[in-house]
Amino acid sequence: MKTTTILIAFALFSSSLFAQKSTWKAEELFTNYHFEEAAQQYKKVIENNKRLKPEELERLADSYFNINDYKNAFIWYEKLYDLEKKHIKESTFIKYIQSAKSNRKYDKANELIKEYYAGDYARIAAITKQKRHLDEVKVSDSLYKIRNASINSPMSDFAPMYFKDYLIFSSARDTVVSKDKIYPWNNQPYLDFYISERNKSNGELKEATKFSLSEKSNFHDATIAFSKDYKFVYFTSNYNSKNRLKTNKDGVSNLEILKGYVTGETITNIEPLEFNRMKYSCGHPAISSDGKYLYFASNMPGGYGESDLYVAEIYEDGSTGEPVNLGPTINTAGREMFPFVADSTLYFSSDAHYGLGGMDVFQSKIISKTSYETPLNMGPTLNGNMDDFSFIYNPKDRTGYFASNRSMGKGDDDIYYFKKRDPLMHQLFSGYVYDSKTKEPLPETNIEVRDILLDSVTQTFKTDEDGYYEVKLPFKNERELYFSKTNYTSKSLIAQTTENHSEALTENDVYLTSLESLTVKEGDKVKIDVDPIYFELDKAEITPQAQIALEKVLYVMKEFPTLTIMIESHTDSRGSDSYNMKLSNARAENTKRYLIASGIDARRIEGARGFGETRLLNHCSNGVKCTEEEHSLNRRSNFIIVEE
């Protein structure tokens, strides 16, 4: 995005020059936007220094960054970060991240983000939400089909805007300008407006011609917006007078937003908006759907980053009120620009919200003039690892245009047409939930639909009075359905949808087991219904046979995580009373330890107590002759439910 970078950078190079004499040539080149030559000069300076200086490393990296040489920019930002770590400016860190992503070093970028923002919980929370959304979009089929517009030139073409049945855009394609009207940043002509007739049915554009301005400058004129009734127009231009650039005290020519009247296909009575100031830039005007507000980008003092988005009320005569910053949900320490509003959604480009590299297009629901939802990336078809920006959209026919300097284009920046497809098709997935023992349907069973990749819940609902459930799931996808009901076990079901979204996936029945069917009542106590826990003679160690029985106890405890138990261990009457009491206590304690070692929280076991032979279930007391089977009825461990 070499030509448009001045409109994006907003002349951010107005900071004071370095004092060292050895760098004066590099500084001069850098300040005058000759970044390719500046990079070579800074490399010489660094090679001749015995130690690396952060300010020189930063300028060298910035020089490469500004000419889209992200490979070399990454190398030098990495050296700077290794030297400075978290002391590096956030705006510089953002360029480092963008350079990493432009080189498809996404894992490296994610590690750096975690390290740099560690402790900034609000920032990490926003990035996490944006990353999850982007990860989900990346694994889905894109909603957008794009194509390169026929009107693109080898130069920079960008910032499309609707004008009746036409499209107006900014371009550096003028090939007849004189040498002194060449922009030094990229040796291309300054930007002008061009107009092309638009085929509404397919988005095709006819051959473009210059769009007339009655008071045209010889410098940048770009990014245009029209009032709802096409009475007024707003656009970005360099400060100039009599076709000479006007500069501020730092020698920088910033940008301003001009207002004019539309007369036919020309613009007349051009004048600056009142909030413009020569000490900072304002540009990229956009008008809300109702025509009442002007959105724009600026690096005016008091913002959050290198350039922020602002909004100002539009009065009847086309003048505007005091600008209001959109706030930290939208604006970051990086660059936010190229706003566009359709219905109640704000679209804009940013290099600091979580994206794929370079500038990406984001969307955010407008809650109020100063309140917005977290911006979300619009996905890998509209966005890539380079710069994607100046997005416009017509919700009625679901089409629009944007610009990008992605590879395989026709020129520096190209305009792309896109059509938004219908939302992803869904497939019906249904079944019944039953009681596993009674086979009766279970109404009011809770169901959660979980995105496996993002480990997040996307839907919640309940079965109807017949235990029936039906849910729409994205086709060609995989979701986990989690079924739960009070006093029942839970169950997960993996739902794998197919390409045939018109075919419903039915009979996906689920069976849950009630706690009641896993317990038995003994007198006034309720215990887990489990086979006897057998121990070897005169021993308290858990045997392999006992482990099999204890698996059922573990199953019940894990399925019902609020359940608390008391372990009671009993022996038969053989052996002395004191010996049996001691043995049963040891067996109860060993059973408790086994459950805890198997993952049961110790707090869920209220106690473990042996009762020896004091609670026989039959007549087999001391001295009474009984069979082994009769004795085994008394040799038992009970797991009494204390609390459900």
Sequence and secondary structure as in RCSB ss.txt:
>XXXX:A:sequence
MKTTTILIAFALFSSSLFAQKSTWKAEELFTNYHFEEAAQQYKKVIENNKRLKPEELERLADSYFNINDYKNAFI
WYEKLYDLEKKHIKESTFIKYIQSAKSNRKYDKANELIKEYYAGDYARIAAITKQKRHLDEVKVSDSLYKIRNAS
INSPMSDFAPMYFKDYLIFSSARDTVVSKDKIYPWNNQPYLDFYISERNKSNGELKEATKFSLSEKSNFHDATIA
FSKDYKFVYFTSNYNSKNRLKTNKDGVSNLEILKGYVTGETITNIEPLEFNRMKYSCGHPAISSDGKYLYFASNM
PGGYGESDLYVAEIYEDGSTGEPVNLGPTINTAGREMFPFVADSTLYFSSDAHYGLGGMDVFQSKIISKTSYETP
LNMGPTLNGNMDDFSFIYNPKDRTGYFASNRSMGKGDDDIYYFKKRDPLMHQLFSGYVYDSKTKEPLPETNIEVR
DILLDSVTQTFKTDEDGYYEVKLPFKNERELYFSKTNYTSKSLIAQTTENHSEALTENDVYLTSLESLTVKEGDK
VKIDVDPIYFELDKAEITPQAQIALEKVLYVMKEFPTLTIMIESHTDSRGSDSYNMKLSNARAENTKRYLIASGI
DARRIEGARGFGETRLLNHCSNGVKCTEEEHSLNRRSNFIIVEE
>XXXX:A:secstr
 TTTHHHHHTS   S     GGGHHHHHHHHTT HHHHHHHHHHHHHH SS  HHHHHHHHHHHHHTT HHHHHH
HHHHHHHHHGGGS HHHHHHHHHHHHHTT HHHHHHHHHHHTTT HHHHHHHHHHHHHHHHHHTS  SEEEEE T
T  SS EEEEEEETTEEEEEE    S  GGGEETTTTEE  EEEEEEB TTT  B   EE   TT  SS EEEEE
E TTSSEEEEEEE EETTEE   TTS   EEEEEEEEETTEEEEEEE TT  TTS EEEEEE TTS EEEEEE  
TT SSSBEEEEEEB TTS B   EE  TTT  SSBEEEEEEETTEEEEEESSSS SSSSEEEEEEEEETTEE   
EE  TTT  SS EEEEEEETTTTEEEEEE  TT SSSSEEEEEEE     EEEEEEEEEETTT  B TT EEEEE
ETTTTEEEEEEE  TTSEEEEEEESS EEEEEEE TTB  EEEEEE  S TTS B    EEE BSGGGEEEETTE
EEE        TT  S  HHHHHHHHHHHHHHHHSTT EEEEEE   SSS HHHHHHHHHHHHHHHHHHHHHTT 
 GGGEEEEEE TTTT SSS  TT    HHHHHTTS EEEEEEE 
